[in-house]
Amino acid sequence: MEYRHLGQSGLRVSSLTLGTMTFGGVGKMASVGETDLAGAKRQVDMATERGVNFFDTANMYSEGRSEEILGEVLADRRESVLVASKVRFPMGDGPNDEGLSRHHILRQCEASLRRLRTDWLDLYLMHQWDGSTPLEETLATMDQLVRDGKIRYYGVSNWSAWHVMKALQVCERHDFIKPICQQIHYTAQARDAEYELMPAAVDQGLGTMVWSPLAGGLLSGKYRRDQRHLDGTRFSQGWTEPPIHDEDRLFDLIDVLVEVADGHGVSAAQVALAWTLTRPGVSTAVIGARKDEQLKDNLASAELTLGPDEIAAIEKVSRPALLYPYWHQHNTASSRLGHADRVLHAAYLDD
């Protein structure tokens, strides 16, 4: 297992993080997974045996049950692992039971600490943007939590690049401790983050945690061109996250993933994960699984090394079209691009 710095912090995290959205199976999360305490212990043991030191949860996963299960499983090894949780989504029916207000953040941080049986969170993520709360209020609260020792670091999740840049500017102006990372969706199938989020993170020294790096199983190799309309599959039920804009393009990518996988004698899922870990700025990929055998397979991706030609083949078949102003920059200003610019532009220049 490789360990990477999370942004410019001194914190080193495993290149694979175990996500716990499947823990609990309460409420809406039952459709994601129903891993009970015994199953969670098996999965955590599997992950730590392969070198995983980072575990990701959220207060709203299974209405808090995911945190409770993770806290119980990690109780005897808390000092040797890193735990991330999140705040923002509703945790009740009241008008102040959601968002990134000081009121909600402080209450939910204490609740997460109780459920996780810990005195601190290693990382606390603001779980989506809150345009109804002054950013100064939100960031002052996160700064306070770090200084009080309740959290060690904090970051953002699913924010726009302008949200991130505004937050960094507010921190600079008020001398607040800054966020160290972003958690985003980013795969070979969904490379939208390369337009703004990834260049901004590289430029500002933020780490990037990738959630759903297999696109909810879309890139596992299970779905092939001739199986797209099989009953009982997510294709037959309508796939919305991530959205599929071009099925033929998707299956072209899956064909390449399977071809590369066959050459290594591994699964397409391992290839998709390994490719994501080669991308500039990626600190860790958050993996989760309903079944132990899926997790075992995903964990093996940490040991898979793709060749330059294989990386390039996956990049080329999945390369997005340049949007404005990027096609104009490519055509007229590519002689003076910076390091962060090349996160997006490099493939187009080198092709």
Secondary structure, DSSP 8 states (H G I E B T S, - for coil): --EEESTTSS-EEESEEEE-TTBS--GGGGGT--B-HHHHHHHHHHHHHTT--EEE--TTGGGGHHHHHHHHHHGGGGGGSEEEEEE-S-SSSSTTSSSS-HHHHHHHHHHHHHHHT-S-EEEEEEES--TTS-HHHHHHHHHHHHHTTSEEEEEEES--HHHHHHHHHHHHHHT-----EEEEE--SS--GGGTTHHHHHHHHT-EEEEESTTGGGTTSS---GGGTT-TTSHHHH--TTTT-S-HHHHHHHHHHHHHHHHHHTS-HHHHHHHHHHTSTTEEEEEE--SSHHHHHHHHGGGG----HHHHHHHHHHH-----TTHHHHHHHSGGG--TTTHHHHHHHHH-
